[in-house]
Amino acid sequence: MARKCEICGKGTVAGHNVSKSMNHTKRVWKPNLVEVKTEVGGRTLTVKMCTRCLKSGYVTKKV
């Protein structure tokens, strides 16, 4: 499974580290993903979502 939020679609982003001497090396920023158990339509599902979506209340955690 890809590193992507199932709610908002946020995924990895590529870019460069830039040193003081302006050397560029590749790097990757990864989203802060958590697996949350939630209830959808009477069934319990495990959803991989970013913490921003969890904080915003798009999905309620099943206790």
CHARMM-style PDB file with segment names, atoms N, HN, CA, C and O in Angstrom:
ATOM      1  N   MET     1       0.841  -1.182   0.000  1.00  0.00      PROA
ATOM      2  CA  MET     1       0.000   0.000   0.000  1.00  0.00      PROA
ATOM      3  C   MET     1       0.889   1.250   0.000  1.00  0.00      PROA
ATOM      4  O   MET     1       1.913   1.297   0.681  1.00  0.00      PROA
ATOM      5  N   ALA     2       0.485   2.239  -0.760  1.00  0.00      PROA
ATOM      6  HN  ALA     2      -0.347   2.200  -1.313  1.00  0.00      PROA
ATOM      7  CA  ALA     2       1.275   3.458  -0.875  1.00  0.00      PROA
ATOM      8  C   ALA     2       1.168   4.313   0.382  1.00  0.00      PROA
ATOM      9  O   ALA     2       0.222   4.179   1.159  1.00  0.00      PROA
ATOM     10  N   ARG     3       2.139   5.183   0.571  1.00  0.00      PROA
ATOM     11  HN  ARG     3       2.908   5.291  -0.059  1.00  0.00      PROA
ATOM     12  CA  ARG     3       2.095   6.133   1.694  1.00  0.00      PROA
ATOM     13  C   ARG     3       1.234   7.307   1.292  1.00  0.00      PROA
ATOM     14  O   ARG     3       1.732   8.352   0.872  1.00  0.00      PROA
ATOM     15  N   LYS     4      -0.080   7.118   1.428  1.00  0.00      PROA
ATOM     16  HN  LYS     4      -0.485   6.269   1.769  1.00  0.00      PROA
ATOM     17  CA  LYS     4      -1.023   8.140   1.014  1.00  0.00      PROA
ATOM     18  C   LYS     4      -2.209   8.125   1.955  1.00  0.00      PROA
ATOM     19  O   LYS     4      -2.700   7.062   2.336  1.00  0.00      PROA
ATOM     20  N   CYS     5      -2.666   9.311   2.327  1.00  0.00      PROA
ATOM     21  HN  CYS     5      -2.266  10.174   2.017  1.00  0.00      PROA
ATOM     22  CA  CYS     5      -3.845   9.439   3.178  1.00  0.00      PROA
ATOM     23  C   CYS     5      -5.072   9.041   2.367  1.00  0.00      PROA
ATOM     24  O   CYS     5      -5.268   9.520   1.250  1.00  0.00      PROA
ATOM     25  N   GLU     6      -5.906   8.154   2.939  1.00  0.00      PROA
ATOM     26  HN  GLU     6      -5.747   7.765   3.846  1.00  0.00      PROA
ATOM     27  CA  GLU     6      -7.097   7.700   2.226  1.00  0.00      PROA
ATOM     28  C   GLU     6      -8.215   8.737   2.261  1.00  0.00      PROA
ATOM     29  O   GLU     6      -9.191   8.606   1.523  1.00  0.00      PROA
ATOM     30  N   ILE     7      -8.096   9.759   3.096  1.00  0.00      PROA
ATOM     31  HN  ILE     7      -7.303   9.866   3.695  1.00  0.00      PROA
ATOM     32  CA  ILE     7      -9.132  10.780   3.202  1.00  0.00      PROA
ATOM     33  C   ILE     7      -8.846  11.949   2.261  1.00  0.00      PROA
ATOM     34  O   ILE     7      -9.676  12.280   1.415  1.00  0.00      PROA
ATOM     35  N   CYS     8      -7.675  12.578   2.403  1.00  0.00      PROA
ATOM     36  HN  CYS     8      -7.001  12.309   3.091  1.00  0.00      PROA
ATOM     37  CA  CYS     8      -7.377  13.782   1.617  1.00  0.00      PROA
ATOM     38  C   CYS     8      -6.424  13.525   0.450  1.00  0.00      PROA
ATOM     39  O   CYS     8      -6.293  14.378  -0.427  1.00  0.00      PROA
ATOM     40  N   GLY     9      -5.753  12.364   0.418  1.00  0.00      PROA
ATOM     41  HN  GLY     9      -5.859  11.670   1.131  1.00  0.00      PROA
ATOM     42  CA  GLY     9      -4.860  12.046  -0.694  1.00  0.00      PROA
ATOM     43  C   GLY     9      -3.448  12.587  -0.551  1.00  0.00      PROA
ATOM     44  O   GLY     9      -2.668  12.547  -1.503  1.00  0.00      PROA
ATOM     45  N   LYS    10      -3.109  13.095   0.636  1.00  0.00      PROA
ATOM     46  HN  LYS    10      -3.743  13.128   1.409  1.00  0.00      PROA
ATOM     47  CA  LYS    10      -1.761  13.613   0.853  1.00  0.00      PROA
ATOM     48  C   LYS    10      -0.755  12.468   0.747  1.00  0.00      PROA
ATOM     49  O   LYS    10      -0.968  11.402   1.323  1.00  0.00      PROA
ATOM     50  N   GLY    11       0.340  12.683   0.014  1.00  0.00      PROA
ATOM     51  HN  GLY    11       0.513  13.549  -0.454  1.00  0.00      PROA
ATOM     52  CA  GLY    11       1.344  11.643  -0.179  1.00  0.00      PROA
ATOM     53  C   GLY    11       2.756  12.180  -0.030  1.00  0.00      PROA
ATOM     54  O   GLY    11       2.961  13.289   0.463  1.00  0.00      PROA
ATOM     55  N   THR    12       3.728  11.386  -0.461  1.00  0.00      PROA
ATOM     56  HN  THR    12       3.561  10.485  -0.862  1.00  0.00      PROA
ATOM     57  CA  THR    12       5.125  11.804  -0.362  1.00  0.00      PROA
ATOM     58  C   THR    12       5.420  12.900  -1.373  1.00  0.00      PROA
ATOM     59  O   THR    12       4.822  12.949  -2.448  1.00  0.00      PROA
ATOM     60  N   VAL    13       6.356  13.786  -1.012  1.00  0.00      PROA
ATOM     61  HN  VAL    13       6.842  13.747  -0.139  1.00  0.00      PROA
ATOM     62  CA  VAL    13       6.764  14.891  -1.867  1.00  0.00      PROA
ATOM     63  C   VAL    13       8.277  14.841  -1.986  1.00  0.00      PROA
ATOM     64  O   VAL    13       8.970  14.677  -0.982  1.00  0.00      PROA
ATOM     65  N   ALA    14       8.801  14.981  -3.197  1.00  0.00      PROA
ATOM     66  HN  ALA    14       8.239  15.115  -4.013  1.00  0.00      PROA
ATOM     67  CA  ALA    14      10.242  14.930  -3.421  1.00  0.00      PROA
ATOM     68  C   ALA    14      10.789  16.340  -3.613  1.00  0.00      PROA
ATOM     69  O   ALA    14      10.092  17.242  -4.077  1.00  0.00      PROA
ATOM     70  N   GLY    15      12.048  16.501  -3.246  1.00  0.00      PROA
ATOM     71  HN  GLY    15      12.615  15.769  -2.869  1.00  0.00      PROA
ATOM     72  CA  GLY    15      12.706  17.800  -3.406  1.00  0.00      PROA
ATOM     73  C   GLY    15      14.201  17.641  -3.225  1.00  0.00      PROA
ATOM     74  O   GLY    15      14.744  16.554  -3.422  1.00  0.00      PROA
ATOM     75  N   HSD    16      14.870  18.721  -2.851  1.00  0.00      PROA
ATOM     76  HN  HSD    16      14.429  19.605  -2.691  1.00  0.00      PROA
ATOM     77  CA  HSD    16      16.319  18.704  -2.689  1.00  0.00      PROA
ATOM     78  C   HSD    16      16.726  19.254  -1.326  1.00  0.00      PROA
ATOM     79  O   HSD    16      16.115  20.194  -0.817  1.00  0.00      PROA
ATOM     80  N   ASN    17      17.764  18.660  -0.743  1.00  0.00      PROA
ATOM     81  HN  ASN    17      18.260  17.897  -1.156  1.00  0.00      PROA
ATOM     82  CA  ASN    17      18.500  19.299   0.327  1.00  0.00      PROA
ATOM     83  C   ASN    17      19.467  20.259  -0.340  1.00  0.00      PROA
ATOM     84  O   ASN    17      20.097  19.896  -1.333  1.00  0.00      PROA
ATOM     85  N   VAL    18      19.603  21.460   0.170  1.00  0.00      PROA
ATOM     86  HN  VAL    18      19.091  21.755   0.977  1.00  0.00      PROA
ATOM     87  CA  VAL    18      20.528  22.430  -0.396  1.00  0.00      PROA
ATOM     88  C   VAL    18      21.523  22.813   0.697  1.00  0.00      PROA
ATOM     89  O   VAL    18      21.151  23.369   1.730  1.00  0.00      PROA
ATOM     90  N   SER    19      22.801  22.501   0.445  1.00  0.00      PROA
ATOM     91  HN  SER    19      23.103  22.049  -0.394  1.00  0.00      PROA
ATOM     92  CA  SER    19      23.826  22.802   1.433  1.00  0.00      PROA
ATOM     93  C   SER    19      24.272  24.253   1.299  1.00  0.00      PROA
ATOM     94  O   SER    19      23.847  24.978   0.399  1.00  0.00      PROA
ATOM     95  N   LYS    20      25.139  24.652   2.219  1.00  0.00      PROA
ATOM     96  HN  LYS    20      25.484  24.063   2.950  1.00  0.00      PROA
ATOM     97  CA  LYS    20      25.652  26.022   2.207  1.00  0.00      PROA
ATOM     98  C   LYS    20      26.425  26.317   0.931  1.00  0.00      PROA
ATOM     99  O   LYS    20      26.451  27.454   0.459  1.00  0.00      PROA
ATOM    100  N   SER    21      27.061  25.276   0.371  1.00  0.00      PROA
ATOM    101  HN  SER    21      27.040  24.352   0.755  1.00  0.00      PROA
ATOM    102  CA  SER    21      27.812  25.451  -0.879  1.00  0.00      PROA
ATOM    103  C   SER    21      26.934  25.203  -2.108  1.00  0.00      PROA
ATOM    104  O   SER    21      27.442  25.037  -3.217  1.00  0.00      PROA
ATOM    105  N   MET    22      25.605  25.179  -1.902  1.00  0.00      PROA
ATOM    106  HN  MET    22      25.192  25.314  -1.002  1.00  0.00      PROA
ATOM    107  CA  MET    22      24.596  25.044  -2.961  1.00  0.00      PROA
ATOM    108  C   MET    22      24.635  23.691  -3.670  1.00  0.00      PROA
ATOM    109  O   MET    22      24.204  23.584  -4.819  1.00  0.00      PROA
ATOM    110  N   ASN    23      25.149  22.653  -2.996  1.00  0.00      PROA
ATOM    111  HN  ASN    23      25.499  22.739  -2.063  1.00  0.00      PROA
ATOM    112  CA  ASN    23      25.044  21.301  -3.544  1.00  0.00      PROA
ATOM    113  C   ASN    23      23.620  20.807  -3.309  1.00  0.00      PROA
ATOM    114  O   ASN    23      23.052  21.014  -2.236  1.00  0.00      PROA
ATOM    115  N   HSD    24      23.047  20.153  -4.317  1.00  0.00      PROA
ATOM    116  HN  HSD    24      23.508  19.985  -5.188  1.00  0.00      PROA
ATOM    117  CA  HSD    24      21.685  19.649  -4.225  1.00  0.00      PROA
ATOM    118  C   HSD    24      21.711  18.131  -4.156  1.00  0.00      PROA
ATOM    119  O   HSD    24      22.312  17.486  -5.016  1.00  0.00      PROA
ATOM    120  N   THR    25      21.071  17.548  -3.148  1.00  0.00      PROA
ATOM    121  HN  THR    25      20.583  18.072  -2.449  1.00  0.00      PROA
ATOM    122  CA  THR    25      20.887  16.108  -3.049  1.00  0.00      PROA
ATOM    123  C   THR    25      19.400  15.843  -2.868  1.00  0.00      PROA
ATOM    124  O   THR    25      18.686  16.616  -2.230  1.00  0.00      PROA
ATOM    125  N   LYS    26      18.946  14.719  -3.450  1.00  0.00      PROA
ATOM    126  HN  LYS    26      19.526  14.091  -3.969  1.00  0.00      PROA
ATOM    127  CA  LYS    26      17.518  14.409  -3.394  1.00  0.00      PROA
ATOM    128  C   LYS    26      17.103  14.002  -1.990  1.00  0.00      PROA
ATOM    129  O   LYS    26      17.870  13.377  -1.258  1.00  0.00      PROA
ATOM    130  N   ARG    27      15.880  14.364  -1.625  1.00  0.00      PROA
ATOM    131  HN  ARG    27      15.257  14.871  -2.220  1.00  0.00      PROA
ATOM    132  CA  ARG    27      15.291  13.950  -0.356  1.00  0.00      PROA
ATOM    133  C   ARG    27      13.785  13.816  -0.518  1.00  0.00      PROA
ATOM    134  O   ARG    27      13.220  14.245  -1.524  1.00  0.00      PROA
ATOM    135  N   VAL    28      13.137  13.216   0.482  1.00  0.00      PROA
ATOM    136  HN  VAL    28      13.596  12.868   1.299  1.00  0.00      PROA
ATOM    137  CA  VAL    28      11.704  12.953   0.414  1.00  0.00      PROA
ATOM    138  C   VAL    28      11.050  13.387   1.721  1.00  0.00      PROA
ATOM    139  O   VAL    28      11.574  13.115   2.801  1.00  0.00      PROA
ATOM    140  N   TRP    29       9.912  14.058   1.625  1.00  0.00      PROA
ATOM    141  HN  TRP    29       9.486  14.279   0.747  1.00  0.00      PROA
ATOM    142  CA  TRP    29       9.088  14.391   2.790  1.00  0.00      PROA
ATOM    143  C   TRP    29       7.938  13.399   2.812  1.00  0.00      PROA
ATOM    144  O   TRP    29       7.242  13.227   1.811  1.00  0.00      PROA
ATOM    145  N   LYS    30       7.734  12.740   3.961  1.00  0.00      PROA
ATOM    146  HN  LYS    30       8.299  12.879   4.774  1.00  0.00      PROA
ATOM    147  CA  LYS    30       6.674  11.754   4.088  1.00  0.00      PROA
ATOM    148  C   LYS    30       5.577  12.288   5.002  1.00  0.00      PROA
ATOM    149  O   LYS    30       5.875  12.958   5.991  1.00  0.00      PROA
ATOM    150  N   PRO    31       4.304  12.003   4.687  1.00  0.00      PROA
ATOM    151  CA  PRO    31       3.215  12.468   5.547  1.00  0.00      PROA
ATOM    152  C   PRO    31       3.174  11.684   6.850  1.00  0.00      PROA
ATOM    153  O   PRO    31       3.635  10.545   6.911  1.00  0.00      PROA
ATOM    154  N   ASN    32       2.625  12.293   7.884  1.00  0.00      PROA
ATOM    155  HN  ASN    32       2.251  13.219   7.835  1.00  0.00      PROA
ATOM    156  CA  ASN    32       2.495  11.649   9.186  1.00  0.00      PROA
ATOM    157  C   ASN    32       1.205  10.827   9.178  1.00  0.00      PROA
ATOM    158  O   ASN    32       0.125  11.345   9.464  1.00  0.00      PROA
ATOM    159  N   LEU    33       1.332   9.538   8.847  1.00  0.00      PROA
ATOM    160  HN  LEU    33       2.209   9.117   8.616  1.00  0.00      PROA
ATOM    161  CA  LEU    33       0.174   8.668   8.713  1.00  0.00      PROA
ATOM    162  C   LEU    33      -0.008   7.792   9.943  1.00  0.00      PROA
ATOM    163  O   LEU    33       0.967   7.347  10.547  1.00  0.00      PROA
ATOM    164  N   VAL    34      -1.254   7.547  10.307  1.00  0.00      PROA
ATOM    165  HN  VAL    34      -2.047   7.908   9.816  1.00  0.00      PROA
ATOM    166  CA  VAL    34      -1.603   6.631  11.381  1.00  0.00      PROA
ATOM    167  C   VAL    34      -2.715   5.711  10.881  1.00  0.00      PROA
ATOM    168  O   VAL    34      -3.524   6.102  10.039  1.00  0.00      PROA
ATOM    169  N   GLU    35      -2.747   4.483  11.407  1.00  0.00      PROA
ATOM    170  HN  GLU    35      -2.089   4.166  12.091  1.00  0.00      PROA
ATOM    171  CA  GLU    35      -3.826   3.564  11.087  1.00  0.00      PROA
ATOM    172  C   GLU    35      -4.875   3.669  12.193  1.00  0.00      PROA
ATOM    173  O   GLU    35      -4.565   3.488  13.370  1.00  0.00      PROA
ATOM    174  N   VAL    36      -6.103   3.960  11.810  1.00  0.00      PROA
ATOM    175  HN  VAL    36      -6.355   4.107  10.853  1.00  0.00      PROA
ATOM    176  CA  VAL    36      -7.185   4.206  12.757  1.00  0.00      PROA
ATOM    177  C   VAL    36      -8.324   3.242  12.456  1.00  0.00      PROA
ATOM    178  O   VAL    36      -8.724   3.077  11.303  1.00  0.00      PROA
ATOM    179  N   LYS    37      -8.844   2.606  13.508  1.00  0.00      PROA
ATOM    180  HN  LYS    37      -8.519   2.741  14.444  1.00  0.00      PROA
ATOM    181  CA  LYS    37     -10.027   1.762  13.346  1.00  0.00      PROA
ATOM    182  C   LYS    37     -11.258   2.648  13.457  1.00  0.00      PROA
ATOM    183  O   LYS    37     -11.400   3.417  14.408  1.00  0.00      PROA
ATOM    184  N   THR    38     -12.147   2.532  12.477  1.00  0.00      PROA
ATOM    185  HN  THR    38     -12.032   1.907  11.704  1.00  0.00      PROA
ATOM    186  CA  THR    38     -13.357   3.338  12.456  1.00  0.00      PROA
ATOM    187  C   THR    38     -14.522   2.478  11.995  1.00  0.00      PROA
ATOM    188  O   THR    38     -14.323   1.408  11.418  1.00  0.00      PROA
ATOM    189  N   GLU    39     -15.723   2.940  12.247  1.00  0.00      PROA
ATOM    190  HN  GLU    39     -15.885   3.809  12.715  1.00  0.00      PROA
ATOM    191  CA  GLU    39     -16.914   2.198  11.856  1.00  0.00      PROA
ATOM    192  C   GLU    39     -17.593   2.916  10.699  1.00  0.00      PROA
ATOM    193  O   GLU    39     -17.974   4.081  10.811  1.00  0.00      PROA
ATOM    194  N   VAL    40     -17.740   2.197   9.578  1.00  0.00      PROA
ATOM    195  HN  VAL    40     -17.430   1.251   9.487  1.00  0.00      PROA
ATOM    196  CA  VAL    40     -18.376   2.759   8.392  1.00  0.00      PROA
ATOM    197  C   VAL    40     -19.458   1.786   7.940  1.00  0.00      PROA
ATOM    198  O   VAL    40     -19.163   0.648   7.577  1.00  0.00      PROA
ATOM    199  N   GLY    41     -20.686   2.226   7.962  1.00  0.00      PROA
ATOM    200  HN  GLY    41     -20.926   3.151   8.257  1.00  0.00      PROA
ATOM    201  CA  GLY    41     -21.798   1.387   7.529  1.00  0.00      PROA
ATOM    202  C   GLY    41     -21.988   0.134   8.355  1.00  0.00      PROA
ATOM    203  O   GLY    41     -22.403  -0.899   7.828  1.00  0.00      PROA
ATOM    204  N   GLY    42     -21.690   0.207   9.650  1.00  0.00      PROA
ATOM    205  HN  GLY    42     -21.353   1.046  10.078  1.00  0.00      PROA
ATOM    206  CA  GLY    42     -21.860  -0.940  10.520  1.00  0.00      PROA
ATOM    207  C   GLY    42     -20.686  -1.909  10.526  1.00  0.00      PROA
ATOM    208  O   GLY    42     -20.692  -2.883  11.278  1.00  0.00      PROA
ATOM    209  N   ARG    43     -19.670  -1.651   9.687  1.00  0.00      PROA
ATOM    210  HN  ARG    43     -19.665  -0.860   9.075  1.00  0.00      PROA
ATOM    211  CA  ARG    43     -18.484  -2.509   9.636  1.00  0.00      PROA
ATOM    212  C   ARG    43     -17.289  -1.766  10.218  1.00  0.00      PROA
ATOM    213  O   ARG    43     -17.199  -0.543  10.112  1.00  0.00      PROA
ATOM    214  N   THR    44     -16.378  -2.504  10.828  1.00  0.00      PROA
ATOM    215  HN  THR    44     -16.451  -3.497  10.914  1.00  0.00      PROA
ATOM    216  CA  THR    44     -15.162  -1.907  11.370  1.00  0.00      PROA
ATOM    217  C   THR    44     -14.075  -1.978  10.306  1.00  0.00      PROA
ATOM    218  O   THR    44     -13.750  -3.060   9.816  1.00  0.00      PROA
ATOM    219  N   LEU    45     -13.513  -0.829   9.948  1.00  0.00      PROA
ATOM    220  HN  LEU    45     -13.777   0.050  10.346  1.00  0.00      PROA
ATOM    221  CA  LEU    45     -12.460  -0.746   8.948  1.00  0.00      PROA
ATOM    222  C   LEU    45     -11.229  -0.091   9.545  1.00  0.00      PROA
ATOM    223  O   LEU    45     -11.335   0.752  10.436  1.00  0.00      PROA
ATOM    224  N   THR    46     -10.059  -0.480   9.052  1.00  0.00      PROA
ATOM    225  HN  THR    46      -9.973  -1.165   8.329  1.00  0.00      PROA
ATOM    226  CA  THR    46      -8.821   0.189   9.415  1.00  0.00      PROA
ATOM    227  C   THR    46      -8.466   1.133   8.274  1.00  0.00      PROA
ATOM    228  O   THR    46      -8.305   0.705   7.131  1.00  0.00      PROA
ATOM    229  N   VAL    47      -8.344   2.419   8.590  1.00  0.00      PROA
ATOM    230  HN  VAL    47      -8.475   2.767   9.519  1.00  0.00      PROA
ATOM    231  CA  VAL    47      -8.091   3.452   7.591  1.00  0.00      PROA
ATOM    232  C   VAL    47      -6.727   4.064   7.855  1.00  0.00      PROA
ATOM    233  O   VAL    47      -6.396   4.391   8.995  1.00  0.00      PROA
ATOM    234  N   LYS    48      -5.932   4.221   6.797  1.00  0.00      PROA
ATOM    235  HN  LYS    48      -6.200   3.955   5.871  1.00  0.00      PROA
ATOM    236  CA  LYS    48      -4.644   4.894   6.917  1.00  0.00      PROA
ATOM    237  C   LYS    48      -4.866   6.364   6.568  1.00  0.00      PROA
ATOM    238  O   LYS    48      -5.192   6.698   5.429  1.00  0.00      PROA
ATOM    239  N   MET    49      -4.686   7.240   7.563  1.00  0.00      PROA
ATOM    240  HN  MET    49      -4.421   6.968   8.488  1.00  0.00      PROA
ATOM    241  CA  MET    49      -4.985   8.651   7.354  1.00  0.00      PROA
ATOM    242  C   MET    49      -3.922   9.514   8.006  1.00  0.00      PROA
ATOM    243  O   MET    49      -3.220   9.066   8.913  1.00  0.00      PROA
ATOM    244  N   CYS    50      -3.803  10.758   7.544  1.00  0.00      PROA
ATOM    245  HN  CYS    50      -4.373  11.122   6.808  1.00  0.00      PROA
ATOM    246  CA  CYS    50      -2.839  11.680   8.130  1.00  0.00      PROA
ATOM    247  C   CYS    50      -3.402  12.251   9.423  1.00  0.00      PROA
ATOM    248  O   CYS    50      -4.615  12.266   9.627  1.00  0.00      PROA
ATOM    249  N   THR    51      -2.524  12.715  10.286  1.00  0.00      PROA
ATOM    250  HN  THR    51      -1.538  12.703  10.121  1.00  0.00      PROA
ATOM    251  CA  THR    51      -2.946  13.206  11.591  1.00  0.00      PROA
ATOM    252  C   THR    51      -3.739  14.500  11.477  1.00  0.00      PROA
ATOM    253  O   THR    51      -4.524  14.811  12.374  1.00  0.00      PROA
ATOM    254  N   ARG    52      -3.563  15.249  10.423  1.00  0.00      PROA
ATOM    255  HN  ARG    52      -2.926  14.996   9.695  1.00  0.00      PROA
ATOM    256  CA  ARG    52      -4.353  16.472  10.251  1.00  0.00      PROA
ATOM    257  C   ARG    52      -5.820  16.145  10.006  1.00  0.00      PROA
ATOM    258  O   ARG    52      -6.703  16.829  10.522  1.00  0.00      PROA
ATOM    259  N   CYS    53      -6.086  15.100   9.219  1.00  0.00      PROA
ATOM    260  HN  CYS    53      -5.369  14.544   8.799  1.00  0.00      PROA
ATOM    261  CA  CYS    53      -7.477  14.676   8.993  1.00  0.00      PROA
ATOM    262  C   CYS    53      -8.080  14.121  10.273  1.00  0.00      PROA
ATOM    263  O   CYS    53      -9.260  14.341  10.545  1.00  0.00      PROA
ATOM    264  N   LEU    54      -7.285  13.402  11.066  1.00  0.00      PROA
ATOM    265  HN  LEU    54      -6.326  13.223  10.845  1.00  0.00      PROA
ATOM    266  CA  LEU    54      -7.768  12.864  12.329  1.00  0.00      PROA
ATOM    267  C   LEU    54      -8.115  13.987  13.298  1.00  0.00      PROA
ATOM    268  O   LEU    54      -9.140  13.928  13.977  1.00  0.00      PROA
ATOM    269  N   LYS    55      -7.268  15.007  13.364  1.00  0.00      PROA
ATOM    270  HN  LYS    55      -6.435  15.055  12.812  1.00  0.00      PROA
ATOM    271  CA  LYS    55      -7.499  16.145  14.249  1.00  0.00      PROA
ATOM    272  C   LYS    55      -8.711  16.957  13.803  1.00  0.00      PROA
ATOM    273  O   LYS    55      -9.430  17.504  14.639  1.00  0.00      PROA
ATOM    274  N   SER    56      -8.943  17.040  12.486  1.00  0.00      PROA
ATOM    275  HN  SER    56      -8.359  16.596  11.807  1.00  0.00      PROA
ATOM    276  CA  SER    56     -10.062  17.811  11.954  1.00  0.00      PROA
ATOM    277  C   SER    56     -11.398  17.128  12.182  1.00  0.00      PROA
ATOM    278  O   SER    56     -12.449  17.758  12.062  1.00  0.00      PROA
ATOM    279  N   GLY    57     -11.363  15.834  12.512  1.00  0.00      PROA
ATOM    280  HN  GLY    57     -10.510  15.322  12.609  1.00  0.00      PROA
ATOM    281  CA  GLY    57     -12.603  15.131  12.814  1.00  0.00      PROA
ATOM    282  C   GLY    57     -13.323  14.571  11.607  1.00  0.00      PROA
ATOM    283  O   GLY    57     -14.536  14.373  11.658  1.00  0.00      PROA
ATOM    284  N   TYR    58     -12.608  14.308  10.517  1.00  0.00      PROA
ATOM    285  HN  TYR    58     -11.622  14.469  10.475  1.00  0.00      PROA
ATOM    286  CA  TYR    58     -13.248  13.722   9.343  1.00  0.00      PROA
ATOM    287  C   TYR    58     -13.727  12.301   9.636  1.00  0.00      PROA
ATOM    288  O   TYR    58     -14.742  11.863   9.094  1.00  0.00      PROA
ATOM    289  N   VAL    59     -12.995  11.579  10.498  1.00  0.00      PROA
ATOM    290  HN  VAL    59     -12.171  11.935  10.939  1.00  0.00      PROA
ATOM    291  CA  VAL    59     -13.349  10.223  10.869  1.00  0.00      PROA
ATOM    292  C   VAL    59     -13.284  10.113  12.379  1.00  0.00      PROA
ATOM    293  O   VAL    59     -12.360  10.638  13.000  1.00  0.00      PROA
ATOM    294  N   THR    60     -14.252   9.436  12.978  1.00  0.00      PROA
ATOM    295  HN  THR    60     -15.003   9.009  12.473  1.00  0.00      PROA
ATOM    296  CA  THR    60     -14.203   9.239  14.430  1.00  0.00      PROA
ATOM    297  C   THR    60     -13.583   7.891  14.729  1.00  0.00      PROA
ATOM    298  O   THR    60     -13.899   6.896  14.075  1.00  0.00      PROA
ATOM    299  N   LYS    61     -12.692   7.854  15.726  1.00  0.00      PROA
ATOM    300  HN  LYS    61     -12.435   8.662  16.256  1.00  0.00      PROA
ATOM    301  CA  LYS    61     -12.038   6.628  16.126  1.00  0.00      PROA
ATOM    302  C   LYS    61     -13.024   5.711  16.842  1.00  0.00      PROA
ATOM    303  O   LYS    61     -13.888   6.163  17.594  1.00  0.00      PROA
ATOM    304  N   LYS    62     -12.875   4.421  16.593  1.00  0.00      PROA
ATOM    305  HN  LYS    62     -12.174   4.053  15.983  1.00  0.00      PROA
ATOM    306  CA  LYS    62     -13.689   3.448  17.309  1.00  0.00      PROA
ATOM    307  C   LYS    62     -12.950   3.056  18.561  1.00  0.00      PROA
ATOM    308  O   LYS    62     -11.774   2.696  18.504  1.00  0.00      PROA
ATOM    309  N   VAL    63     -13.627   3.122  19.699  1.00  0.00      PROA
ATOM    310  HN  VAL    63     -14.582   3.415  19.745  1.00  0.00      PROA
ATOM    311  CA  VAL    63     -12.979   2.832  20.982  1.00  0.00      PROA
ATOM    312  C   VAL    63     -13.227   1.395  21.372  1.00  0.00      PROA
ATOM    313  OT1 VAL    63     -12.764   0.951  22.422  1.00  0.00      PROA
TER     314      VAL     63
END
